[in-house]
Amino acid sequence: YVWAEQFDEGDAALEGKLTEERQVYLVRDRVAHRGLLSAVSPAIQWRDKQFYSLPGYQRAEGAAQQAEVSERDRAMSFLNALRTSTTSVVGVVFGEAGWRAGMNLLRHLELINSDGVGQLVPHSAVGGQAEVEAMRLPLDIPVMVKNYLLRPPVTYDTLLVAGGLNVPPIGGYEFRRHPWLLMEAFTHASVAAVSPSYSNERLEWIGDAVLGAVVWSLLYEQGRATPSAFIDYTCNFHLSRVAVLQLEAHTRINVLSVPLQSAIGRYVRELYHDEQPVPKGPKALADCVEAVIGAIWSDAGGSAGDGWDAAEKFIKDNVFSLELADRRAMPRSDRKDGGPGSGPGGGRRKRRRRIPGLQADDT
């Protein structure tokens, strides 16, 4: 919610700021307090009945009195249990009643604001007020120039319209409202370092959160919501394979790093030509998948629209549909002669599949 809210307003928030503002919403005492004021507290089943009626516990945040150590420990246990129960109830509502009901519950508990998300702003500007001030421009710079930096007339949207460029669907989703989101999702930080544009890092934060929520929900429905299963579908190893085999991200990514370009090309060739699973691909490919999920969620309207439904369908069709590979497979340097994938040519297959976006003479 926090990441999406900042992104909608075009705020060029960095990782530290994102994390700091997110923690304000997730702090234990705050969530426990909201659960205490709702119907969550009376519904908790306690093994030790003493926890329910703590002496001196008031209906306010940070309510555990500074009394005996044992009493404070009990109060902390009570807060932890209350926070866990509150977040679990939210998870149940999300899973049983859908995303909209879950968001309504968060607003009802006042865990998030009820004013919804702001207006989505194209992000091809240099940045917000803070970034413009960081340029340390001369004090006598004309106001018109400063306003131009803050609100440039040329954005991703206007460039797309002027060029008549139609953004093709990706993973079964077609960008109809804000096609510039897909361009930003494939813009690596190496490009943003030399041009007045944003990279996909902020969309990646949204996509990572959405991916985690959807994957946990799907695994829970299938009765296999375990940490290992969650990691299998959200790790860089699997997402890199999704990027190449499902989305052909290697043909779309915009990167200005020669070493990274070489690493991506090498990974794609190994992925298509080797019989055995290859080592995990460059993290930039996995980041693109998360950024695309964030872009789809935002383009479809986020929490206020059909963002969750669109993201869930995309994840089902692309992340869940791709068969998992063994990310603990034996390194190719350790393969024995005569074993799977071994033989003349270092384990290369004689019949090679065509690599989308790469020609035979590519190095």
C-alpha positions, -999 to 999 in steps of 0.1 A, spaced: 0 0 0 28 24 9 49 17 -21 18 20 -44 8 53 -28 42 68 -33 45 55 -69 11 69 -79 22 104 -69 54 102 -88 75 102 -56 111 91 -63 113 74 -30 144 54 -23 146 20 -6 154 35 28 124 58 28 101 31 15 111 8 42 109 34 69 74 45 59 63 9 55 73 1 90 51 28 104 21 8 91 34 -26 103 48 -17 138 36 -43 164 19 -19 188 -1 -2 161 -15 -33 146 -21 -49 181 -39 -17 192 -62 -18 161 -69 -55 168 -77 -47 204 -103 -21 195 -119 -45 170 -136 -79 175 -103 -97 172 -93 -97 209 -123 -115 223 -121 -142 196 -85 -153 204 -83 -188 219 -58 -187 247 -40 -217 261 -32 -197 292 -63 -178 303 -41 -154 323 -31 -137 290 -66 -125 283 -70 -103 314 -37 -87 320 -37 -65 350 -32 -28 342 -35 -33 305 -53 -2 290 -69 2 256 -42 24 242 -10 19 222 20 9 243 -3 1 271 18 -24 291 26 -8 324 62 -6 336 56 -31 364 73 -64 371 94 -80 344 72 -111 342 42 -88 338 59 -70 309 68 -103 293 32 -113 294 22 -80 280 46 -84 251 33 -119 245 -2 -105 244 8 -78 219 26 -103 197 -4 -127 197 -28 -99 191 -8 -86 161 -5 -121 147 -42 -128 151 -51 -94 135 -29 -100 104 -42 -136 102 -78 -124 101 -68 -100 73 -53 -129 54 -84 -151 59 -106 -123 45 -83 -118 15 -84 -155 8 -120 -162 14 -138 -130 3 -114 -116 -22 -90 -86 -26 -116 -59 -23 -130 -73 9 -95 -75 23 -87 -39 15 -120 -28 30 -111 -46 62 -77 -29 63 -95 4 60 -122 -6 86 -94 -14 110 -78 19 101 -46 1 93 -44 21 60 -60 53 50 -95 53 35 -89 79 8 -76 53 -17 -47 59 -41 -38 91 -59 -37 100 -96 -11 80 -115 16 103 -128 39 93 -157 74 91 -144 97 102 -171 105 134 -152 138 141 -136 121 135 -103 103 152 -76 110 184 -57 137 167 -36 156 155 -67 155 189 -84 167 206 -52 195 180 -50 208 194 -84 218 226 -65 207 248 -94 217 285 -93 195 306 -72 188 329 -102 175 301 -124 143 311 -142 111 298 -126 101 285 -160 131 263 -163 126 249 -128 90 241 -135 101 224 -167 123 200 -147 95 193 -123 68 189 -149 83 181 -183 59 183 -213 74 151 -227 65 119 -209 64 82 -218 27 86 -227 33 115 -251 62 98 -267 41 67 -274 13 87 -289 37 108 -310 55 77 -323 23 57 -329 39 29 -309 16 1 -298 28 -18 -268 23 -55 -275 6 -76 -248 29 -94 -224 21 -126 -206 -15 -123 -217 -20 -88 -204 -25 -58 -226 -17 -23 -213 -46 -1 -221 -44 28 -197 -7 35 -191 15 18 -216 45 37 -203 44 15 -172 57 -14 -193 85 7 -207 95 16 -172 92 -20 -160 120 -29 -185 142 1 -179 173 -10 -160 190 13 -135 220 16 -158 197 36 -182 183 58 -155 219 67 -144 226 85 -177 191 98 -187 162 117 -171 140 87 -165 132 63 -137 143 27 -136 121 -3 -128 133 -3 -91 101 13 -77 78 -9 -98 98 -38 -86 89 -30 -49 52 -31 -58 55 -62 -78 75 -80 -51 47 -73 -26 19 -83 -50 38 -114 -61 43 -125 -25 6 -120 -15 -7 -138 -46 17 -167 -43 9 -172 -6 -28 -171 -14 -26 -196 -42 -4 -220 -22 -28 -217 7 -57 -227 -15 -38 -257 -27 -29 -268 8 9 -264 4 16 -230 19 51 -237 32 81 -215 32 100 -238 8 71 -238 -17 69 -200 -15 106 -197 -22 104 -221 -52 80 -197 -70 95 -163 -59 132 -169 -59 155 -153 -86 162 -188 -101 126 -194 -111 117 -157 -119 147 -155 -143 134 -186 -161 99 -170 -162 115 -138 -177 131 -156 -206 108 -186 -213 74 -169 -206 79 -131 -212 110 -130 -235 123 -103 -213 158 -105 -228 143 -90 -260 126 -61 -242 150 -51 -214 166 -17 -218 201 -18 -203 233 2 -208 257 -22 -191 279 -43 -214 287 -69 -187 251 -73 -179 241 -76 -215 267 -103 -220 255 -121 -189 219 -121 -201 229 -134 -235 250 -161 -220 222 -172 -197 197 -173 -225 219 -195 -246 226 -219 -217 189 -220 -208 178 -229 -243 207 -253 -252 214 -272 -220 196 -304 -210 204 -297 -173 191 -267 -153 215 -238 -155 226 -216 -126 203 -188 -117 202 -160 -143 211 -123 -138 190 -107 -111 180 -80 -135 158 -106 -153 140 -116 -121 136 -79 -113 119 -73 -146 93 -100 -138 85 -83 -104 84 -49 -121 60 -61 -148 37 -75 -121 38 -41 -104 31 -24 -137 1 -47 -144 -12 -41 -109 -9 -4 -113 -23 -2 -149 -54 -23 -139 -62 2 -111 -44 -11 -81 -64 -18 -50 -91 6 -60 -96 -11 -94 -89 -46 -108 -52 -46 -100 -54 -77 -78 -74 -97 -103 -52 -88 -132 -20 -96 -112 -33 -129 -100 -42 -140 -135 -8 -130 -148 10 -148 -120 -11 -180 -125 -6 -180 -163 32 -172 -162 48 -179 -128 27 -209 -117 23 -224 -151 61 -228 -157 73 -261 -143 98 -257 -115 134 -267 -121 158 -281 -95 177 -250 -83 200 -273 -63 212 -292 -94 248 -302 -98 270 -275 -112 281 -283 -148 317 -282 -138 310 -312 -115 291 -334 -140 306 -368 -146 314 -381 -181 285 -402 -193 260 -386 -170 229 -366 -180 239 -337 -202 275 -349 -206 292 -359 -238 310 -342 -267 306 -305 -266 305 -302 -229 269 -314 -224 254 -293 -253 225 -307 -271 230 -316 -307 196 -302 -317 192 -267 -305 161 -247 -301 157 -213 -316 163 -185 -292 137 -157 -295 155 -124 -301 189 -139 -306 205 -147 -340 228 -175 -348 258 -152 -351 252 -134 -318 281 -136 -293 
